[in-house]
């Protein structure tokens, strides 16, 4: 099997590192502010205030970068900070309007100004983070509806004496609609432990070519081992019966090359499907396809969705 694509990078380091970079980069704003104040008021450049701002921003960025907080922790910390920042800013505005003389004292005025500056820069950094980092991806468009493989693209094996075109064609159509070249590659339909038909796209796959066999031999082996999966289900149901959990309705065999799935369609009469994906990276999506297929097969057979009463 061709190697699976590298997994998506963990957000654990990316979240903290990106916001730390934005926060550290925002130092340019107070630096420019100090320059403008010196020019407008004809004052000396205040190195102390600039150094304090740089130190506060630098320490905050360093803590974020070193902590490598995870996404959930980051989101909670961000929410808590916004609550605190909003409350502090609202309190400052109220005091500025109600008791301006309290804010005019030299030490308080400077401290309040620095606090407001740092809070404002932090809120700016979070907003920039949302727009530039957490914004919707440009290519996150709604995917086009997937078309099922054509009749020419699939290999369809029916068991003589078992496949009834009048009865089973609607089930075949549902199975073909569930197949795809990149997710679900094989589906077999069973009544009892007898295979009625199977359908696959093995011959059309460019990847996942067998090394020491052929696609026809691969198909035959899946067909031969299907009844063993049904037998295993019966054995497990017998062992689990004392638990009073009801019959097993789904099994997933996560193997080195993809996965093999079992879904029960009906317990009486016994109807099952066995599915296969050869792509390790598509196990979850193929499993979801089989789940939707099982619901559709029950619908086409006039059965309600599986519940404790309906199996």
C-alpha positions as CSV (number, residue, x, y, z in Angstrom):
1,X,0.0,0.0,0.0
2,X,1.3,3.4,-0.8
3,X,2.2,5.4,2.3
4,X,-0.6,7.4,3.9
5,X,-0.2,11.2,3.8
6,X,1.4,12.7,6.8
7,X,-1.1,13.4,9.6
8,X,-2.2,16.9,10.1
9,X,0.1,18.8,12.4
10,X,-1.0,18.8,16.0
11,X,-2.5,22.2,17.0
12,X,-0.8,21.9,20.4
13,X,2.3,23.9,19.4
14,X,0.9,25.8,16.5
15,X,-1.8,27.7,18.5
16,X,0.6,29.0,21.1
17,X,3.5,29.7,18.7
18,X,1.3,31.7,16.2
19,X,-0.3,33.9,18.8
20,X,3.0,34.4,20.5
21,X,4.5,35.7,17.2
22,X,1.5,38.0,16.7
23,X,1.8,39.3,20.3
24,X,5.6,39.9,20.0
25,X,5.2,41.5,16.6
26,X,2.7,44.0,18.0
27,X,5.5,45.7,19.9
28,X,5.9,47.9,16.8
29,X,2.6,49.7,17.7
30,X,3.7,51.1,21.1
31,X,7.1,51.9,19.7
32,X,5.5,54.0,16.9
33,X,3.2,55.5,19.6
34,X,6.1,56.7,21.7
35,X,7.8,58.2,18.6
36,X,4.6,60.1,17.7
37,X,4.2,61.3,21.3
38,X,7.7,62.6,21.3
39,X,7.2,64.5,18.0
40,X,3.7,65.9,18.8
41,X,4.5,67.0,22.4
42,X,8.1,67.9,21.6
43,X,9.3,65.6,24.3
44,X,12.1,63.3,24.8
45,X,11.6,59.7,23.7
46,X,10.5,57.7,26.8
47,X,12.8,54.7,26.8
48,X,11.5,53.5,30.2
49,X,7.9,53.3,29.1
50,X,8.9,51.6,25.9
51,X,11.1,49.1,27.7
52,X,8.3,48.3,30.1
53,X,5.9,47.7,27.2
54,X,8.4,45.5,25.4
55,X,9.1,43.5,28.6
56,X,5.4,42.9,29.3
57,X,4.7,41.8,25.6
58,X,7.9,39.8,25.5
59,X,7.2,37.9,28.7
60,X,3.6,37.2,27.5
61,X,4.8,35.9,24.2
62,X,7.6,33.8,25.8
63,X,5.1,32.2,28.2
64,X,2.7,31.4,25.3
65,X,5.6,30.0,23.2
66,X,7.1,27.9,26.0
67,X,3.8,26.6,27.4
68,X,2.6,25.0,24.1
69,X,-0.9,25.0,25.4
70,X,-3.4,22.8,23.7
71,X,-6.4,24.1,21.7
72,X,-9.0,23.7,24.5
73,X,-6.8,25.3,27.2
74,X,-6.0,28.1,24.7
75,X,-9.7,28.7,24.0
76,X,-10.6,28.8,27.7
77,X,-7.7,31.1,28.5
78,X,-8.6,33.4,25.6
79,X,-12.2,33.6,26.8
80,X,-11.1,34.3,30.3
81,X,-8.8,37.1,29.1
82,X,-11.5,38.7,27.0
83,X,-13.8,38.7,30.0
84,X,-11.2,40.3,32.2
85,X,-10.1,42.8,29.5
86,X,-13.7,43.8,28.9
87,X,-14.4,44.3,32.6
88,X,-11.3,46.3,33.2
89,X,-11.9,48.5,30.2
90,X,-15.5,49.1,31.2
91,X,-14.4,49.9,34.8
92,X,-11.9,52.4,33.5
93,X,-14.4,54.1,31.3
94,X,-16.9,54.3,34.1
95,X,-14.3,55.9,36.5
96,X,-13.1,58.2,33.7
97,X,-16.7,59.5,33.3
98,X,-17.8,59.5,36.9
99,X,-14.6,60.5,38.8
100,X,-12.1,61.9,36.3
101,X,-10.1,63.5,39.1
102,X,-9.3,60.0,40.4
103,X,-7.6,59.2,37.1
104,X,-5.7,62.5,36.8
105,X,-3.1,61.7,39.5
106,X,0.4,61.2,38.0
107,X,1.1,57.6,39.1
108,X,-2.4,56.3,38.5
109,X,-2.6,58.0,35.1
110,X,0.5,56.2,33.9
111,X,-0.4,52.8,35.4
112,X,-3.9,53.0,33.9
113,X,-2.5,54.1,30.5
114,X,0.0,51.2,30.4
115,X,-2.7,48.6,31.5
116,X,-5.0,49.9,28.8
117,X,-2.2,49.8,26.2
118,X,-1.3,46.2,27.0
119,X,-4.9,45.0,27.1
120,X,-5.6,46.8,23.8
121,X,-2.6,45.2,22.1
122,X,-3.5,41.7,23.4
123,X,-7.1,42.1,22.1
124,X,-5.6,43.3,18.8
125,X,-3.4,40.2,18.6
126,X,-6.4,38.0,19.2
127,X,-8.4,39.7,16.5
128,X,-5.5,39.5,14.1
129,X,-5.1,35.8,15.0
130,X,-8.8,35.2,14.1
131,X,-8.5,36.9,10.7
132,X,-5.1,35.6,9.6
133,X,-4.8,32.2,11.3
134,X,-8.3,31.0,12.3
135,X,-10.2,32.4,9.4
136,X,-11.9,30.1,7.0
137,X,-9.6,28.4,4.5
138,X,-9.8,29.7,1.0
139,X,-10.3,26.2,-0.5
140,X,-12.9,25.2,2.1
141,X,-15.6,25.2,-0.5
142,X,-18.6,22.8,-0.3
143,X,-17.5,19.6,-2.0
144,X,-19.3,18.6,-5.1
145,X,-21.8,15.7,-4.6
146,X,-20.0,12.5,-5.1
147,X,-21.0,10.4,-8.1
148,X,-21.2,6.6,-7.7
149,X,-18.9,4.6,-10.0
150,X,-20.5,3.6,-13.3
151,X,-21.4,0.1,-14.2
152,X,-18.3,-0.1,-16.3
153,X,-16.0,0.9,-13.4
154,X,-17.2,-1.8,-11.0
155,X,-16.8,-5.6,-10.8
156,X,-20.0,-7.2,-9.9
157,X,-20.2,-10.9,-8.8
158,X,-23.6,-12.5,-8.2
159,X,-24.1,-15.9,-6.8
160,X,-26.2,-18.1,-9.1
161,X,-29.4,-19.3,-7.5
162,X,-29.1,-16.6,-4.8
163,X,-29.2,-13.4,-6.7
164,X,-32.8,-12.5,-7.6
165,X,-32.9,-9.4,-10.0
166,X,-36.4,-8.5,-8.9
167,X,-35.5,-8.6,-5.2
168,X,-31.8,-7.6,-5.1
169,X,-31.3,-5.0,-7.8
170,X,-32.4,-2.2,-5.4
171,X,-29.8,-3.4,-2.9
172,X,-27.2,-3.6,-5.6
173,X,-27.9,0.0,-6.6
174,X,-27.5,1.2,-2.9
175,X,-24.2,-0.7,-2.6
176,X,-22.9,0.8,-5.9
177,X,-23.8,4.3,-4.7
178,X,-21.7,3.7,-1.5
179,X,-18.6,2.7,-3.4
180,X,-15.9,5.2,-4.3
181,X,-12.3,5.1,-5.7
182,X,-10.9,6.8,-2.6
183,X,-12.9,5.5,0.4
184,X,-15.0,2.4,0.3
185,X,-13.6,-0.1,-2.2
186,X,-15.6,-3.3,-1.7
187,X,-19.1,-4.3,-0.4
188,X,-20.6,-7.8,-0.1
189,X,-24.3,-8.5,0.6
190,X,-25.1,-11.6,2.7
191,X,-28.3,-13.3,3.6
192,X,-27.5,-15.6,6.5
193,X,-23.9,-16.7,6.0
194,X,-24.5,-16.9,2.2
195,X,-23.1,-14.2,0.0
196,X,-25.7,-13.0,-2.5
197,X,-23.5,-10.6,-4.4
198,X,-20.4,-8.5,-4.1
199,X,-19.3,-5.3,-5.8
200,X,-15.9,-3.6,-5.8
201,X,-13.6,-1.1,-7.7
202,X,-10.4,-3.1,-7.2
203,X,-9.6,-3.3,-10.9
204,X,-9.8,0.5,-11.2
205,X,-7.5,1.4,-8.4
206,X,-4.2,2.8,-9.3
207,X,-2.9,2.7,-5.8
208,X,-3.1,-0.3,-3.4
209,X,-2.0,-2.8,-6.1
210,X,-1.4,-6.2,-4.6
211,X,2.3,-7.3,-4.4
212,X,2.2,-11.0,-4.5
213,X,-1.3,-11.6,-5.9
214,X,-3.9,-10.1,-8.3
215,X,-7.0,-8.1,-7.8
216,X,-9.1,-11.1,-8.7
217,X,-7.4,-13.2,-6.1
218,X,-7.8,-10.4,-3.5
219,X,-11.5,-10.3,-4.4
220,X,-11.8,-14.0,-4.0
221,X,-10.2,-14.0,-0.6
222,X,-12.6,-11.4,0.7
223,X,-15.5,-13.5,-0.7
224,X,-14.1,-16.6,1.0
225,X,-13.6,-15.0,4.4
226,X,-17.0,-13.2,4.5
227,X,-18.8,-16.2,6.0
228,X,-16.1,-16.5,8.7
229,X,-16.9,-12.9,9.8
230,X,-20.6,-13.9,10.1
231,X,-19.7,-17.0,12.1
232,X,-17.5,-14.9,14.4
233,X,-20.4,-12.6,15.0
234,X,-22.6,-15.5,16.1
235,X,-19.8,-16.7,18.4
236,X,-19.4,-13.2,20.0
237,X,-23.1,-12.8,20.3
238,X,-23.3,-16.0,22.3
239,X,-20.4,-14.9,24.6
240,X,-21.9,-11.5,25.1
241,X,-25.4,-12.7,25.7
242,X,-25.1,-12.6,29.5
243,X,-24.4,-8.9,29.3
244,X,-27.9,-8.3,28.0
245,X,-26.6,-5.7,25.5
246,X,-28.5,-7.1,22.5
247,X,-27.0,-8.4,19.3
248,X,-23.8,-7.0,17.8
249,X,-24.7,-4.7,14.9
250,X,-21.2,-3.5,13.8
251,X,-17.6,-4.7,13.8
252,X,-14.5,-3.0,12.5
253,X,-11.2,-4.9,11.9
254,X,-8.5,-2.2,11.6
255,X,-5.8,-4.0,9.7
256,X,-2.5,-2.9,8.4
257,X,-3.9,-2.2,4.9
258,X,-7.1,-0.3,5.6
259,X,-10.0,-2.0,7.4
260,X,-12.7,-4.6,7.1
261,X,-16.2,-3.6,8.3
262,X,-19.3,-5.7,9.2
263,X,-22.8,-4.2,9.6
264,X,-25.9,-6.0,10.5
265,X,-28.9,-5.0,8.4
266,X,-31.4,-7.4,10.0
267,X,-31.3,-10.1,12.6
268,X,-34.5,-11.9,11.4
269,X,-34.1,-12.7,8.7
270,X,-30.3,-12.4,9.0
271,X,-28.9,-9.9,6.5
272,X,-25.4,-8.5,6.6
273,X,-23.0,-6.4,4.6
274,X,-19.2,-6.6,4.7
275,X,-17.2,-3.7,3.4
276,X,-13.5,-3.0,2.8
277,X,-11.3,0.0,2.4
278,X,-7.7,-0.4,1.4
279,X,-6.7,3.1,2.5
280,X,-5.6,3.4,6.2
281,X,-6.3,7.1,6.1
282,X,-10.0,6.6,5.0
283,X,-11.1,4.2,7.8
284,X,-13.4,6.6,9.5
285,X,-15.0,7.9,6.3
286,X,-15.5,4.4,4.9
287,X,-17.0,3.4,8.2
288,X,-19.4,6.3,7.9
289,X,-20.3,5.3,4.3
290,X,-21.1,1.8,5.5
291,X,-23.3,3.2,8.3
292,X,-25.2,5.2,5.7
293,X,-25.5,2.2,3.5
294,X,-26.9,0.1,6.3
295,X,-29.6,2.7,6.9
296,X,-30.4,2.8,3.2
297,X,-30.6,-0.9,2.9
298,X,-33.0,-1.1,5.8
299,X,-35.1,1.6,4.3
300,X,-35.2,-0.2,0.9
301,X,-36.3,-3.4,2.6
302,X,-39.1,-1.6,4.5
303,X,-37.4,-1.8,7.9
304,X,-37.0,1.0,10.5
305,X,-33.6,2.2,11.7
306,X,-32.0,-0.2,14.1
307,X,-33.0,0.3,17.7
308,X,-33.3,-2.0,20.7
309,X,-36.7,-3.1,19.5
310,X,-35.9,-3.1,15.8
311,X,-33.0,-5.4,14.8
